[in-house]
């Protein structure tokens, strides 16, 4: 009879744990987002509200467009601006607030519940975890921004076609306006994500989002000081408004106007700095 092999001589059955792929990290982040029904309900509702605001604004203008507008001395002739009314600032503010809150909650939500410990225990590479969060937040909010922007543009201009003042996407400035209107939403979401990573508190993060997006621009209004006006021109929603401006409109840009190139750079810089801040803070700070 052959001797039974000693436990010490048995081959080892332990294998190394496979490294999590980036696709797996994205799937894990998607599960976290999907598990909170209130999150995607708020995003979907904000998109519907934003589209409704734009459509209602143009619909309310239809009787005004039909009225005669005699020329006034010293003023250019009346010309309705579908871009200004169809891609309105109020709707953009609604989506920016919702996106900023969504970006913040993806980070501070895990710190508040303690789930971040489980996440980093499963995937010690904090940069990869944050890259997955950034990718998912950007993708979701970009889709929402495109839905709101494209739907608002085509719906409002279809309403204005009977008044012969509607625009086509091929008209000057229209594609740029629709693109900027969509891109400012993920930019605001990344700003919220960065603030959530820095503050790690629900109330503080939301207050910071509101302060940066809506209160701070009030401090940089006016045209007396060029430095303040230049800073105000490069805030996220101000840059979007400049890019959405109709080239054929008679809107005055005032003193020290922002440029098209500078506005694109401002949006890109806000997104890049927000990602850098979020990754750096989560990587270096303790839990």
VEXPA-9305 format. One record per residue: x, y negated, z negated of N, C-alpha, C in turn; residue number from 1; residue in one letter. Coordinates in Angstrom, 2 decimals. Last residue first. Layout:
<rs>
  n.east n.north    n.up ca.east ca.north   ca.up  c.east c.north    c.up rogu zavex
       X       Y       Z       X        Y       Z       X       Y       Z  NUM     A
...
</rs>
This chain:
<rs>
  n.east n.north    n.up ca.east ca.north   ca.up  c.east c.north    c.up rogu zavex
   -8.94  -58.02   -5.96  -10.38   -57.81   -5.90  -11.04  -58.44   -7.11  287     X
   -6.48  -60.56   -5.12   -6.92   -59.34   -5.76   -8.43  -59.24   -5.67  286     X
   -5.46  -61.87   -1.90   -6.07   -62.00   -3.23   -6.48  -60.65   -3.77  285     X
   -4.47  -61.20    0.63   -3.54   -61.59   -0.44   -4.17  -61.65   -1.83  284     X
   -6.56  -60.48    2.36   -5.35   -59.67    2.31   -4.53  -59.96    1.06  283     X
   -8.46  -62.44    2.10   -8.81   -61.07    1.69   -7.55  -60.21    1.55  282     X
   -6.97  -64.64    3.12   -7.49   -64.64    1.75   -7.79  -63.22    1.28  281     X
   -6.39  -63.88    5.78   -5.33   -64.18    4.84   -5.81  -64.08    3.39  280     X
   -8.93  -63.57    6.93   -8.00   -62.44    6.88   -6.93  -62.66    5.83  279     X
  -10.00  -66.20    6.62  -10.68   -65.03    6.05   -9.72  -63.86    5.91  278     X
   -8.15  -67.79    8.06   -8.37   -68.01    6.63   -8.99  -66.77    5.98  277     X
   -8.41  -66.75   10.66   -7.12   -66.71    9.98   -7.29  -66.87    8.47  276     X
  -11.11  -67.34   11.21  -10.66   -65.95   11.18   -9.35  -65.84   10.41  275     X
  -10.98  -70.16   11.12  -11.86   -69.44   10.21  -11.44  -67.97   10.08  274     X
   -9.21  -70.74   13.21   -8.83   -71.06   11.83   -9.69  -70.30   10.83  273     X
  -10.78  -69.86   15.41   -9.48   -69.27   15.12   -9.05  -69.52   13.68  272     X
  -13.10  -71.52   15.27  -13.21   -70.06   15.21  -11.88  -69.42   14.80  271     X
  -11.96  -74.09   15.47  -12.77   -73.73   14.30  -12.89  -72.22   14.17  270     X
  -10.75  -73.85   18.01   -9.92   -74.02   16.82  -10.70  -73.67   15.55  269     X
  -12.94  -73.67   19.74  -11.99   -72.56   19.66  -11.15  -72.64   18.39  268     X
  -14.10  -76.20   19.28  -14.85   -74.97   18.98  -13.91  -73.78   18.83  267     X
  -11.96  -77.86   20.16  -12.45   -77.93   18.78  -13.22  -76.67   18.40  266     X
  -11.72  -77.24   22.85  -10.61   -76.91   21.96  -11.08  -76.92   20.50  265     X
  -14.14  -78.34   23.75  -13.89   -76.90   23.88  -12.79  -76.46   22.93  264     X
  -13.58  -81.04   23.14  -14.70   -80.36   22.48  -14.57  -78.85   22.58  263     X
  -11.43  -81.66   24.82  -11.26   -81.71   23.37  -12.37  -80.99   22.62  262     X
  -12.71  -81.42   27.32  -11.63   -80.50   26.94  -11.42  -80.48   25.44  261     X
  -14.55  -83.55   27.13  -15.01   -82.18   27.36  -13.94  -81.18   26.90  260     X
  -13.98  -85.90   24.45  -13.80   -85.41   25.80  -14.32  -83.97   25.91  259     X
  -15.81  -88.32   22.54  -15.09   -87.06   22.65  -15.00  -86.64   24.11  258     X
  -15.34  -91.91   22.49  -16.12   -90.69   22.79  -15.22  -89.46   22.86  257     X
  -14.91  -94.55   21.25  -14.07   -93.38   21.01  -14.83  -92.08   21.30  256     X
  -18.22  -95.89   21.04  -16.77   -96.07   21.02  -16.08  -94.75   20.69  255     X
  -20.85  -94.29   22.95  -20.31   -95.21   21.97  -18.80  -95.34   22.08  254     X
  -22.16  -92.84   24.80  -21.29   -92.10   23.88  -20.66  -92.99   22.84  253     X
  -25.49  -93.19   25.80  -24.22   -93.85   25.52  -23.44  -93.03   24.50  252     X
  -27.27  -91.59   28.35  -26.93   -91.63   26.93  -25.56  -92.25   26.73  251     X
  -28.28  -91.22   30.83  -27.84   -92.57   30.50  -27.48  -92.71   29.02  250     X
  -27.19  -88.23   32.57  -28.03   -88.98   31.64  -27.44  -90.36   31.39  249     X
  -25.63  -86.60   34.11  -26.43   -87.60   34.81  -27.30  -88.43   33.88  248     X
  -24.46  -84.74   32.41  -23.59   -85.74   33.06  -24.37  -86.85   33.74  247     X
  -25.92  -84.05   29.31  -26.16   -84.06   30.75  -25.27  -85.12   31.41  246     X
  -24.21  -82.36   26.76  -24.69   -83.63   27.29  -24.80  -83.57   28.81  245     X
  -23.07  -80.18   25.62  -24.43   -80.01   26.15  -24.98  -81.28   26.76  244     X
  -20.70  -81.13   24.62  -20.64   -80.22   25.76  -22.00  -80.03   26.40  243     X
  -21.65  -82.66   22.47  -20.92   -83.32   23.57  -20.88  -82.42   24.81  242     X
  -22.77  -80.68   20.87  -23.63   -81.73   21.43  -22.94  -82.44   22.60  241     X
  -20.45  -79.25   20.13  -21.48   -78.61   20.95  -22.39  -79.65   21.61  240     X
  -19.20  -81.18   18.54  -18.54   -80.71   19.77  -19.55  -80.04   20.70  239     X
  -21.07  -81.33   16.48  -20.80   -82.51   17.30  -20.12  -82.12   18.61  238     X
  -20.90  -78.81   15.36  -22.14   -79.18   16.02  -21.97  -80.43   16.87  237     X
  -18.06  -78.85   14.43  -18.65   -77.84   15.34  -19.90  -78.32   16.08  236     X
  -16.13  -81.89   14.84  -16.86   -80.95   14.00  -17.70  -80.05   14.89  235     X
  -15.04  -83.80   16.44  -14.51   -82.45   16.57  -15.08  -81.49   15.52  234     X
  -16.12  -86.26   15.84  -16.32   -85.72   17.19  -15.94  -84.25   17.30  233     X
  -15.13  -86.75   13.27  -16.53   -86.38   13.44  -16.82  -85.77   14.81  232     X
  -12.52  -87.47   13.94  -12.76   -86.26   13.13  -14.20  -85.80   13.32  231     X
  -13.04  -89.82   15.36  -12.38   -88.70   16.03  -12.59  -87.40   15.26  230     X
  -14.15  -91.42   13.35  -14.97   -91.03   14.50  -14.36  -89.85   15.23  229     X
  -11.94  -91.72   11.66  -13.14   -91.04   11.17  -14.01  -90.58   12.32  228     X
  -10.24  -93.12   13.40   -9.83   -91.83   12.85  -11.04  -91.04   12.37  227     X
  -11.59  -95.54   13.95  -11.39   -94.55   15.02  -11.04  -93.17   14.46  226     X
  -14.11  -97.11   12.28  -12.78   -96.55   12.12  -12.59  -95.40   13.13  225     X
  -16.62  -97.80   13.30  -15.71   -98.83   12.82  -14.27  -98.32   12.75  224     X
  -18.68  -96.24   14.05  -17.65   -96.49   15.05  -16.64  -97.53   14.59  223     X
  -20.53  -93.53   12.47  -20.14   -94.91   12.69  -18.99  -95.03   13.68  222     X
  -19.56  -90.64   10.52  -20.33   -91.36   11.51  -19.84  -92.78   11.66  221     X
  -18.54  -88.96    8.61  -17.67   -89.36    9.72  -18.47  -89.98   10.85  220     X
  -20.39  -88.18    6.82  -19.28   -88.98    6.31  -18.37  -89.50    7.41  219     X
  -22.08  -86.54    8.21  -22.58   -87.85    7.81  -21.46  -88.77    7.32  218     X
  -20.64  -84.14    8.48  -20.74   -85.06    9.63  -21.27  -86.44    9.28  217     X
  -21.05  -82.98    5.84  -19.77   -83.58    6.22  -19.87  -84.49    7.44  216     X
  -23.64  -81.90    5.97  -23.37   -83.06    5.12  -22.09  -83.76    5.55  215     X
  -23.57  -79.78    7.86  -24.61   -80.81    7.94  -24.32  -82.05    7.09  214     X
  -21.39  -78.01    7.61  -22.05   -78.14    8.90  -22.96  -79.35    9.00  213     X
  -20.52  -78.23    4.94  -19.57   -78.40    6.04  -20.28  -78.68    7.36  212     X
  -22.87  -77.86    3.41  -22.07   -79.07    3.26  -21.16  -79.30    4.46  211     X
  -23.71  -75.31    4.20  -24.57   -76.47    4.44  -23.75  -77.76    4.39  210     X
  -21.49  -73.81    3.28  -21.88   -73.78    4.70  -22.72  -75.02    5.04  209     X
  -21.60  -74.35    0.54  -20.44   -74.79    1.31  -20.74  -74.80    2.80  208     X
  -23.99  -73.08   -0.13  -23.88   -74.54   -0.31  -22.71  -75.08    0.51  207     X
  -23.22  -70.44    0.41  -24.30   -71.06    1.19  -24.24  -72.58    1.08  206     X
  -21.17  -70.12   -1.53  -20.89   -69.95   -0.10  -21.95  -70.63    0.76  205     X
  -22.45  -70.52   -3.98  -21.36   -71.41   -3.58  -21.09  -71.31   -2.09  204     X
  -24.29  -68.37   -3.97  -24.75   -69.76   -3.98  -23.67  -70.71   -3.49  203     X
  -22.48  -66.08   -3.83  -23.59   -66.31   -2.91  -23.97  -67.79   -2.84  202     X
  -18.98  -65.96   -3.69  -20.16   -66.19   -4.53  -21.29  -66.63   -3.60  201     X
  -16.47  -66.15   -2.49  -16.93   -64.86   -3.03  -18.14  -65.00   -3.95  200     X
  -14.80  -68.14   -1.38  -15.58   -68.42   -2.58  -16.10  -67.16   -3.26  199     X
  -13.43  -66.97    0.84  -12.73   -67.86   -0.09  -13.48  -67.97   -1.42  198     X
  -15.34  -65.46    2.18  -14.11   -64.82    1.73  -13.38  -65.66    0.69  197     X
  -17.26  -67.41    2.75  -17.61   -66.30    1.89  -16.39  -65.58    1.35  196     X
  -15.78  -68.98    4.53  -16.19   -69.55    3.25  -16.61  -68.46    2.27  195     X
  -15.52  -67.14    6.66  -14.34   -67.64    5.97  -14.70  -68.22    4.60  194     X
  -18.22  -66.82    7.36  -17.44   -65.67    6.92  -16.20  -66.11    6.16  193     X
  -18.87  -69.42    8.21  -19.50   -68.86    7.03  -18.74  -67.67    6.48  192     X
  -17.26  -69.47   10.51  -17.02   -70.43    9.43  -17.65  -69.93    8.13  191     X
  -18.50  -67.47   11.96  -17.13   -67.25   11.50  -16.74  -68.25   10.42  190     X
  -20.95  -68.76   12.47  -20.93   -67.51   11.71  -19.53  -67.22   11.18  189     X
  -20.13  -70.89   14.05  -20.66   -71.18   12.71  -20.70  -69.92   11.85  188     X
  -19.38  -69.35   16.30  -18.39   -70.20   15.62  -18.86  -70.52   14.20  187     X
  -21.80  -68.16   17.10  -20.75   -67.34   16.48  -19.66  -68.16   15.81  186     X
  -22.99  -70.76   17.90  -23.59   -69.89   16.90  -22.55  -68.93   16.31  185     X
  -21.61  -71.94   19.96  -21.53   -72.59   18.66  -22.11  -71.70   17.56  184     X
  -22.24  -70.47   22.25  -20.99   -70.20   21.56  -20.91  -70.84   20.18  183     X
  -24.71  -71.47   23.22  -24.61   -70.09   22.74  -23.37  -69.87   21.88  182     X
  -24.06  -74.06   23.89  -25.20   -73.84   22.99  -25.17  -72.43   22.42  181     X
  -22.06  -73.61   25.78  -21.72   -74.21   24.49  -22.81  -73.99   23.46  180     X
  -23.65  -72.49   27.86  -22.55   -71.74   27.25  -22.19  -72.30   25.88  179     X
  -25.42  -74.55   28.48  -25.95   -73.27   28.01  -24.87  -72.46   27.31  178     X
  -23.55  -76.52   29.32  -24.44   -76.76   28.18  -24.98  -75.46   27.60  177     X
  -22.36  -75.30   31.55  -21.54   -75.68   30.40  -22.40  -75.87   29.15  176     X
  -24.57  -75.11   33.22  -23.91   -73.88   32.76  -23.04  -74.16   31.54  175     X
  -25.09  -77.92   33.55  -26.07   -77.01   32.95  -25.42  -75.73   32.43  174     X
  -23.28  -79.59   34.86  -23.33   -79.61   33.41  -24.24  -78.58   32.78  173     X
  -25.11  -79.80   37.86  -23.92   -80.21   37.10  -24.18  -80.23   35.60  172     X
  -27.04  -76.78   38.50  -26.86   -78.24   38.49  -25.68  -78.63   37.61  171     X
  -27.43  -74.11   38.21  -26.34   -74.51   39.09  -26.15  -76.02   39.14  170     X
  -29.68  -73.80   36.75  -28.43   -73.47   36.07  -27.22  -73.90   36.90  169     X
  -31.76  -76.66   37.44  -31.29   -75.31   37.74  -29.98  -75.07   36.99  168     X
  -34.35  -78.57   35.82  -32.99   -78.37   36.30  -32.75  -76.90   36.61  167     X
  -37.33  -80.59   36.35  -36.59   -79.44   35.84  -35.22  -79.31   36.49  166     X
  -38.93  -82.46   37.36  -37.77   -82.97   36.61  -36.95  -81.82   36.04  165     X
  -41.41  -81.89   38.46  -40.29   -82.16   39.36  -39.11  -82.81   38.64  164     X
  -43.46  -80.97   37.01  -43.25   -82.43   36.96  -42.06  -82.84   37.82  163     X
  -43.20  -78.29   37.33  -44.40   -78.91   37.91  -44.30  -80.44   37.88  162     X
  -40.89  -77.78   35.86  -40.84   -77.69   37.32  -42.04  -78.37   37.98  161     X
  -41.05  -77.69   33.15  -40.85   -79.01   33.75  -40.85  -78.98   35.28  160     X
  -41.28  -74.99   32.61  -42.40   -75.87   32.26  -42.28  -77.22   32.96  159     X
  -38.74  -74.21   33.42  -39.90   -73.70   34.15  -41.14  -74.53   33.86  158     X
  -37.26  -75.45   31.46  -37.18   -75.97   32.83  -38.25  -75.40   33.73  157     X
  -37.96  -73.87   29.25  -38.29   -75.30   29.27  -38.23  -75.87   30.68  156     X
  -37.00  -71.32   30.04  -38.41   -71.53   29.70  -38.79  -73.00   29.79  155     X
  -34.25  -71.69   30.48  -35.11   -71.30   31.60  -36.58  -71.52   31.29  154     X
  -33.37  -72.58   27.88  -33.09   -73.33   29.11  -34.09  -72.98   30.21  153     X
  -34.27  -70.63   26.06  -34.70   -72.03   25.93  -34.51  -72.78   27.24  152     X
  -32.93  -68.34   27.00  -34.39   -68.39   26.97  -34.89  -69.83   26.91  151     X
  -30.22  -69.10   26.67  -30.74   -68.78   27.99  -32.26  -68.88   28.03  150     X
  -30.14  -69.62   23.83  -29.72   -70.60   24.82  -30.34  -70.34   26.18  149     X
  -31.09  -67.26   22.57  -31.71   -68.56   22.30  -31.39  -69.55   23.42  148     X
  -29.34  -65.33   23.67  -30.79   -65.18   23.79  -31.48  -66.53   23.62  147     X
  -26.83  -66.32   22.90  -27.16   -66.21   24.31  -28.67  -66.10   24.52  146     X
  -27.06  -66.09   20.10  -26.85   -67.38   20.72  -27.20  -67.37   22.20  145     X
  -27.30  -63.31   19.83  -28.40   -64.19   19.41  -28.27  -65.57   20.06  144     X
  -24.78  -62.56   20.79  -25.99   -62.08   21.46  -27.17  -62.98   21.11  143     X
  -23.21  -63.80   18.85  -23.08   -64.21   20.25  -24.30  -63.77   21.04  142     X
  -23.91  -62.44   16.54  -24.31   -63.84   16.66  -24.15  -64.37   18.08  141     X
  -22.80  -59.90   17.14  -24.22   -60.06   16.82  -24.67  -61.50   17.05  140     X
  -20.05  -60.46   17.62  -20.88   -59.82   18.64  -22.36  -60.07   18.39  139     X
  -19.18  -61.61   15.19  -19.10   -62.37   16.44  -20.03  -61.78   17.50  138     X
  -19.61  -59.49   13.42  -20.31   -60.76   13.22  -20.31  -61.57   14.51  137     X
  -17.82  -57.58   14.51  -19.26   -57.32   14.46  -20.05  -58.61   14.30  136     X
  -15.29  -58.85   14.31  -15.81   -58.39   15.60  -17.31  -58.18   15.60  135     X
  -15.11  -59.34   11.55  -15.10   -60.46   12.49  -15.69  -60.03   13.84  134     X
  -15.11  -56.70   10.59  -16.16   -57.64   10.18  -16.27  -58.78   11.18  133     X
  -12.75  -55.76   11.78  -14.03   -55.13   12.12  -15.19  -56.05   11.74  132     X
  -10.90  -57.40   10.53  -11.04   -57.48   11.99  -12.36  -56.85   12.43  131     X
  -11.15  -56.54    7.92  -11.62   -57.88    8.26  -11.77  -58.05    9.77  130     X
  -10.03  -53.98    8.22  -11.39   -54.15    7.70  -11.95  -55.50    8.10  129     X
   -7.45  -54.62    9.08   -8.34   -53.86    9.96   -9.79  -53.99    9.52  128     X
   -6.49  -55.93    6.83   -6.60   -56.66    8.09   -7.52  -55.94    9.07  127     X
   -6.41  -53.93    4.91   -7.40   -55.01    4.79   -7.55  -55.80    6.08  126     X
   -6.04  -50.72    4.78   -5.59   -51.79    5.68   -6.65  -52.90    5.69  125     X
   -7.33  -48.76    3.29   -6.46   -49.74    2.59   -6.00  -50.90    3.48  124     X
  -10.27  -47.51    3.35   -9.41   -48.10    4.39   -8.52  -49.15    3.74  123     X
  -11.27  -46.56    0.95  -11.36   -45.70    2.13  -10.43  -46.19    3.24  122     X
  -10.72  -48.74   -0.66  -10.18   -47.44   -1.04  -10.20  -46.49    0.14  121     X
  -12.15  -50.71    0.59  -10.70   -50.79    0.67  -10.03  -49.51    0.18  120     X
  -14.79  -49.81    0.01  -14.35   -50.05    1.39  -12.84  -50.02    1.50  119     X
  -14.83  -49.76   -2.77  -15.01   -48.52   -2.01  -14.49  -48.67   -0.59  118     X
  -14.51  -52.49   -3.23  -13.53   -51.54   -3.77  -13.61  -50.21   -3.03  117     X
  -16.76  -53.61   -2.12  -15.48   -53.88   -1.48  -14.40  -52.94   -1.98  116     X
  -18.90  -53.16   -3.71  -18.67   -52.22   -2.62  -17.33  -52.43   -1.95  115     X
  -19.61  -54.99   -5.60  -18.48   -54.13   -5.90  -18.17  -53.12   -4.80  114     X
  -21.52  -56.86   -5.06  -21.98   -55.52   -5.43  -20.85  -54.59   -5.84  113     X
  -19.96  -59.09   -4.43  -20.98   -59.20   -5.47  -21.44  -57.83   -5.96  112     X
  -18.38  -58.22   -2.32  -17.74   -58.57   -3.59  -18.76  -58.63   -4.72  111     X
  -20.33  -57.85   -0.36  -19.55   -56.70   -0.83  -18.85  -57.00   -2.15  110     X
  -21.28  -60.48   -0.06  -22.19   -59.42   -0.46  -21.45  -58.21   -0.99  109     X
  -19.21  -61.98    0.94  -19.50   -62.11   -0.50  -20.48  -61.05   -0.97  108     X
  -19.30  -60.93    3.67  -18.12   -60.84    2.81  -18.52  -60.91    1.34  107     X
  -21.77  -61.24    4.78  -21.04   -60.02    5.13  -19.80  -59.84    4.27  106     X
  -22.55  -63.76    4.02  -23.05   -62.63    3.25  -22.34  -61.33    3.60  105     X
  -21.35  -65.45    5.94  -20.92   -65.49    4.54  -21.33  -64.23    3.79  104     X
  -22.74  -64.84    8.29  -21.30   -64.60    8.21  -20.81  -64.57    6.78  103     X
  -25.33  -65.70    7.52  -25.07   -64.30    7.85  -23.59  -63.97    7.76  102     X
  -24.94  -68.45    7.19  -25.32   -67.63    6.05  -25.06  -66.16    6.28  101     X
  -24.31  -69.10    9.86  -23.35   -69.34    8.80  -23.66  -68.53    7.55  100     X
  -26.71  -68.39   11.14  -25.48   -67.68   11.47  -24.42  -67.88   10.39   99     X
  -28.51  -70.23    9.97  -28.74   -68.79    9.83  -27.46  -67.99   10.11   98     X
  -27.30  -72.65   10.77  -27.47   -72.34    9.36  -27.67  -70.85    9.14   97     X
  -27.46  -72.40   13.57  -26.16   -72.55   12.92  -26.24  -72.21   11.44   96     X
  -30.21  -72.31   14.01  -29.41   -71.14   14.30  -28.03  -71.21   13.64   95     X
  -30.85  -74.95   13.17  -31.51   -73.78   12.57  -30.66  -72.53   12.78   94     X
  -29.30  -76.49   14.92  -29.03   -76.53   13.48  -29.66  -75.34   12.76   93     X
  -30.54  -75.95   17.34  -29.15   -75.54   17.15  -28.79  -75.53   15.67   92     X
  -33.01  -77.17   16.87  -32.95   -75.72   17.05  -31.53  -75.20   16.85   91     X
  -32.09  -79.83   16.75  -32.77   -79.22   15.60  -32.72  -77.71   15.69   90     X
  -31.03  -80.41   19.26  -30.12   -80.32   18.12  -30.78  -79.66   16.91   89     X
  -32.29  -78.55   22.13  -32.32   -79.59   21.10  -31.39  -79.33   19.94   88     X
  -32.52  -78.10   25.02  -31.50   -77.51   24.15  -31.29  -78.47   22.99   87     X
  -34.53  -79.73   26.01  -34.69   -78.28   26.09  -33.69  -77.51   25.28   86     X
  -33.65  -82.36   25.65  -34.88   -81.93   24.99  -35.03  -80.40   24.98   85     X
  -31.24  -82.47   27.06  -31.32   -83.04   25.72  -32.52  -82.51   24.96   84     X
  -31.95  -81.29   29.50  -30.93   -80.68   28.66  -31.03  -81.18   27.23   83     X
  -33.86  -82.96   30.70  -34.25   -81.63   30.24  -33.22  -80.96   29.34   82     X
  -34.55  -86.18   30.43  -33.35   -85.34   30.35  -33.74  -83.95   29.83   81     X
  -36.17  -88.51   32.59  -36.28   -87.48   31.55  -35.07  -86.54   31.63   80     X
  -35.59  -91.79   33.03  -35.28   -90.50   33.62  -35.27  -89.46   32.51   79     X
  -36.29  -95.15   33.76  -36.57   -93.98   32.93  -36.26  -92.70   33.72   78     X
  -33.55  -97.27   34.79  -34.89   -96.69   34.96  -35.04  -95.41   34.16   77     X
  -31.64  -99.11   32.30  -31.74   -98.25   33.50  -33.14  -97.68   33.62   76     X
  -32.29 -102.51   31.34  -32.21  -101.09   31.01  -32.31 -100.27   32.28   75     X
  -32.72 -105.16   32.03  -31.45  -104.80   31.40  -31.29 -103.35   31.06   74     X
  -36.21 -104.95   31.77  -35.03  -105.77   32.10  -33.80 -105.32   31.32   73     X
  -37.63 -101.80   32.67  -37.45  -102.85   31.68  -36.19 -103.63   32.01   72     X
  -39.94 -100.37   34.99  -38.55  -100.71   34.61  -38.52 -101.88   33.64   71     X
  -42.69  -98.42   33.81  -42.18   -99.57   34.56  -40.77  -99.92   34.09   70     X
  -43.74  -95.44   33.94  -42.68   -96.08   33.15  -42.11  -97.23   33.96   69     X
  -46.83  -93.67   33.59  -45.95   -94.57   34.37  -44.95  -95.27   33.45   68     X
  -46.88  -90.33   32.22  -47.24   -91.75   32.16  -46.33  -92.57   33.08   67     X
  -45.84  -87.80   32.28  -46.86   -88.13   33.28  -47.22  -89.62   33.28   66     X
  -44.20  -87.67   30.07  -43.58   -87.70   31.39  -44.57  -88.16   32.45   65     X
  -46.08  -87.48   28.06  -45.27   -88.69   28.14  -44.61  -88.80   29.52   64     X
  -47.13  -84.90   28.40  -47.99   -86.08   28.62  -47.21  -87.38   28.76   63     X
  -44.62  -83.44   27.83  -45.27   -83.41   29.14  -46.24  -84.57   29.36   62     X
  -43.59  -83.32   25.28  -43.15   -84.42   26.14  -43.90  -84.49   27.47   61     X
  -44.48  -81.00   24.17  -45.02   -82.25   23.63  -44.65  -83.44   24.50   60     X
  -42.88  -79.20   25.58  -44.33   -79.21   25.82  -44.96  -80.49   25.30   59     X
  -40.40  -79.74   24.43  -40.62   -80.09   25.84  -42.12  -80.14   26.14   58     X
  -40.92  -78.81   21.80  -40.45   -80.17   22.04  -40.69  -80.62   23.47   57     X
  -41.63  -76.16   22.19  -42.64   -77.10   21.70  -42.22  -78.54   21.94   56     X
  -39.16  -75.14   23.02  -40.31   -75.09   23.93  -41.38  -76.09   23.48   55     X
  -37.59  -75.61   20.70  -37.22   -76.19   22.00  -38.41  -76.23   22.95   54     X
  -39.02  -74.15   18.76  -38.78   -75.59   18.58  -38.46  -76.24   19.92   53     X
  -38.90  -71.55   19.78  -40.19   -72.22   19.67  -40.03  -73.72   19.51   52     X
  -36.16  -71.02   19.50  -36.76   -71.07   20.84  -38.08  -71.81   20.81   51     X
  -36.03  -71.11   16.67  -35.24   -72.03   17.49  -35.81  -72.15   18.90   50     X
  -37.74  -69.00   15.95  -38.06   -70.37   15.54  -37.30  -71.37   16.40   49     X
  -36.33  -66.82   17.01  -37.69   -67.11   17.50  -38.06  -68.56   17.17   48     X
  -33.99  -67.01   15.46  -33.92   -67.12   16.92  -35.28  -67.47   17.51   47     X
  -35.01  -66.60   12.90  -34.39   -67.89   13.21  -34.27  -68.08   14.72   46     X
  -35.87  -63.94   13.15  -36.85   -65.00   12.93  -36.27  -66.37   13.26   45     X
  -33.40  -62.62   13.45  -34.41   -62.56   14.52  -35.43  -63.68   14.38   44     X
  -32.20  -63.27   10.99  -31.58   -63.65   12.25  -32.59  -63.66   13.39   43     X
  -34.03  -62.11    9.19  -33.76   -63.56    9.14  -33.15  -64.03   10.45   42     X
  -33.82  -59.45    9.94  -35.11   -60.13   10.06  -34.92  -61.65   10.06   41     X
  -31.22  -58.84    9.34  -31.57   -58.97   10.75  -32.95  -59.53   10.96   40     X
  -31.47  -59.12    6.45  -30.46   -59.83    7.24  -30.89  -59.97    8.70   39     X
  -33.41  -57.47    5.43  -33.66   -58.91    5.39  -32.68  -59.67    6.27   38     X
  -32.30  -54.95    5.57  -33.30   -55.34    6.56  -33.54  -56.84    6.59   37     X
  -29.37  -53.69    5.29  -30.05   -54.85    4.70  -31.06  -55.39    5.71   36     X
  -28.36  -51.76    6.93  -29.02   -51.31    5.71  -29.75  -52.44    4.99   35     X
  -27.04  -53.10    8.94  -28.34   -52.53    9.24  -29.10  -52.11    7.99   34     X
  -24.64  -53.74    7.67  -25.54   -54.81    8.12  -26.95  -54.26    8.33   33     X
  -23.59  -51.19    7.17  -23.81   -52.14    6.07  -24.80  -53.23    6.46   32     X
  -23.41  -50.19    9.77  -24.29   -49.53    8.80  -24.60  -50.46    7.64   31     X
  -21.45  -51.88   10.80  -22.80   -51.93   11.37  -23.80  -51.27   10.42   30     X
  -19.23  -51.07    9.36  -19.76   -52.42    9.15  -21.18  -52.55    9.69   29     X
  -18.95  -48.49   10.45  -19.21   -48.65    9.02  -19.79  -50.04    8.72   28     X
  -18.41  -49.11   13.12  -19.62   -48.35   12.79  -19.97  -48.50   11.31   27     X
  -15.96  -50.40   12.81  -17.10   -51.13   13.34  -18.42  -50.43   13.00   26     X
  -14.47  -48.23   11.90  -14.66   -49.39   11.03  -15.83  -50.24   11.50   25     X
  -14.53  -46.61   14.16  -15.14   -46.14   12.92  -15.40  -47.29   11.95   24     X
  -13.09  -48.19   15.91  -14.49   -47.91   16.23  -15.22  -47.42   14.99   23     X
  -10.60  -48.06   14.77  -11.31   -49.34   14.73  -12.78  -49.15   15.04   22     X
  -10.24  -45.07   12.77  -10.12   -45.82   14.00  -10.92  -47.12   13.90   21     X
   -8.51  -44.02    9.93   -9.77   -44.54   10.47   -9.50  -45.36   11.72   20     X
   -6.46  -41.17   10.10   -6.55   -42.62    9.96   -7.83  -43.12   10.62   19     X
   -7.18  -38.10    8.41   -7.04   -38.89    9.65   -7.21  -40.38    9.38   18     X
   -5.21  -36.78    5.84   -6.46   -37.41    6.20   -6.27  -38.23    7.48   17     X
   -3.31  -33.79    6.31   -3.35   -35.24    6.12   -4.69  -35.80    6.58   16     X
   -4.28  -30.77    4.66   -3.91   -31.53    5.86   -4.05  -33.02    5.58   15     X
   -3.73  -27.83    2.89   -3.96   -29.27    2.82   -3.46  -29.93    4.10   14     X
   -3.04  -25.22    2.72   -4.25   -25.53    3.51   -4.54  -27.02    3.53   13     X
    0.05  -23.54    2.90   -0.73   -24.67    2.40   -1.89  -24.98    3.34   12     X
    0.27  -19.99    2.65    0.47   -21.25    3.41   -0.44  -22.34    2.88   11     X
    1.41  -18.38   -0.32    0.34   -18.64    0.64    0.58  -19.96    1.38   10     X
    3.25  -18.03   -2.26    3.72   -17.83   -0.89    2.64  -18.07    0.15    9     X
    1.99  -18.38   -4.61    3.04   -19.35   -4.29    3.49  -19.23   -2.84    8     X
    0.28  -16.27   -4.78   -0.29   -17.59   -4.50    0.76  -18.61   -4.10    7     X
    1.70  -13.45   -3.02    1.65   -14.30   -4.21    1.02  -15.64   -3.85    6     X
   -0.05  -10.96   -1.28    0.83   -12.14   -1.26    0.64  -12.99   -2.50    5     X
    0.00   -7.61   -2.42   -0.78    -8.82   -2.16    0.14  -10.03   -2.17    4     X
    1.88   -5.06   -0.81    1.66    -5.94   -1.95    0.88   -7.17   -1.53    3     X
    0.48   -2.22    0.78    1.26    -3.47    0.84    0.91   -4.35   -0.33    2     X
    0.84    1.20    0.00    0.00     0.00    0.00    0.87   -1.24    0.00    1     X
</rs>
